[in-house]
Protein backbone atom coordinates (compact mmCIF):
# COMPACT_ATOMS: atom_id res chain seq x y z
CA UNK A 1 0.00 0.00 0.00
CA UNK A 2 1.18 3.47 -0.81
CA UNK A 3 -1.55 5.57 0.84
CA UNK A 4 -4.97 5.26 2.41
CA UNK A 5 -7.87 7.71 2.30
CA UNK A 6 -11.06 7.41 4.30
CA UNK A 7 -14.35 9.25 4.13
CA UNK A 8 -17.35 8.16 6.14
CA UNK A 9 -17.42 4.38 6.02
CA UNK A 10 -15.54 4.14 2.70
CA UNK A 11 -11.82 3.51 2.32
CA UNK A 12 -9.56 3.94 -0.69
CA UNK A 13 -6.20 2.21 -0.77
CA UNK A 14 -3.74 3.56 -3.31
CA UNK A 15 -1.07 1.24 -4.63
CA UNK A 16 1.98 2.02 -6.71
CA UNK A 17 2.73 -0.49 -9.44
CA UNK A 18 5.44 -0.65 -12.07
CA UNK A 19 4.57 -1.31 -15.68
CA UNK A 20 6.40 -1.27 -18.98
CA UNK A 21 6.07 2.53 -19.10
CA UNK A 22 7.19 3.03 -15.50
CA UNK A 23 5.39 3.45 -12.18
CA UNK A 24 1.66 4.11 -11.97
CA UNK A 25 -1.00 4.20 -9.26
CA UNK A 26 -4.07 2.01 -8.85
CA UNK A 27 -6.88 2.27 -6.31
CA UNK A 28 -9.13 -0.18 -4.52
CA UNK A 29 -12.25 0.86 -2.62
CA UNK A 30 -13.83 -0.97 0.29
CA UNK A 31 -16.48 -0.66 2.97
CA UNK A 32 -15.50 -2.19 6.32
CA UNK A 33 -18.25 -4.06 8.20
CA UNK A 34 -18.60 -6.63 10.98
CA UNK A 35 -19.88 -10.06 10.02
CA UNK A 36 -22.31 -12.12 12.12
CA UNK A 37 -19.43 -13.44 14.26
CA UNK A 38 -18.21 -9.91 14.98
CA UNK A 39 -15.09 -10.13 12.78
CA UNK A 40 -14.21 -7.15 10.59
CA UNK A 41 -14.49 -7.73 6.84
CA UNK A 42 -14.10 -5.47 3.79
CA UNK A 43 -16.99 -5.32 1.37
CA UNK A 44 -16.65 -4.20 -2.22
CA UNK A 45 -20.30 -3.50 -2.90
CA UNK A 46 -21.83 -0.16 -2.06
CA UNK A 47 -25.41 0.74 -1.26
CA UNK A 48 -27.29 3.89 -2.07
CA UNK A 49 -26.23 5.52 1.21
CA UNK A 50 -22.55 4.80 0.48
CA UNK A 51 -22.40 6.46 -2.93
CA UNK A 52 -21.77 10.06 -1.87
CA UNK A 53 -18.89 9.01 0.41
CA UNK A 54 -17.56 6.78 -2.39
CA UNK A 55 -17.59 9.71 -4.83
CA UNK A 56 -15.82 11.97 -2.33
CA UNK A 57 -13.14 9.39 -1.53
CA UNK A 58 -12.65 8.66 -5.25
CA UNK A 59 -12.18 12.38 -5.91
CA UNK A 60 -9.63 12.67 -3.07
CA UNK A 61 -7.77 9.61 -4.39
CA UNK A 62 -7.68 11.14 -7.87
CA UNK A 63 -6.33 14.42 -6.47
CA UNK A 64 -3.67 12.54 -4.47
CA UNK A 65 -2.55 10.54 -7.51
CA UNK A 66 -2.60 13.58 -9.78
CA UNK A 67 -0.38 15.58 -7.43
CA UNK A 68 2.19 12.78 -7.30
CA UNK A 69 2.05 11.99 -11.01
CA UNK A 70 2.64 15.62 -12.03
CA UNK A 71 5.78 15.81 -9.85
CA UNK A 72 7.55 13.22 -12.01
Protein Blocks (a to p, Z undefined) as FASTA:
>chain_A
ZZdcdehjbccdddddddfkopcdddddddddddfkopacddfbdcfklmmmmmmmmmmm
mmmmmmmmmmZZ
